[in-house]
Amino acid sequence: MKRLSMHLSTLEKIFPFSFIVDGELKIRTAGKSIRKILTNFENEKLLTDHFVIQKPFETRNINLNNFVDQLVHLEEKHKKSETGWPIY
């Protein structure tokens, strides 16, 4: 398989809803659109601080290798209501 490399700024322009996580599932960077829609978004927080992993269903031992070639369904953990208050 060939590797594709590009500048991070290009990646964020092409995929504004993307984010990059490291092996510990810390979010290292995110596109501008995902930063706009997530409440209290901060880089360096764990993926699980912002999202509930709906699929794959096994979440006890979260490991990036479990997500390779898998459909991953994430749900925002703290959604805002129409009044601006978080929904838990």
Secondary structure, DSSP 8 states (H G I E B T S, - for coil): -------HHHHHHH-TT-EEE-TT-BEEEE-HHHHHHSTT--TTSBHHHHEEEEESS--TT--GGGGTTS--EEEESSEE-TTS-EE-
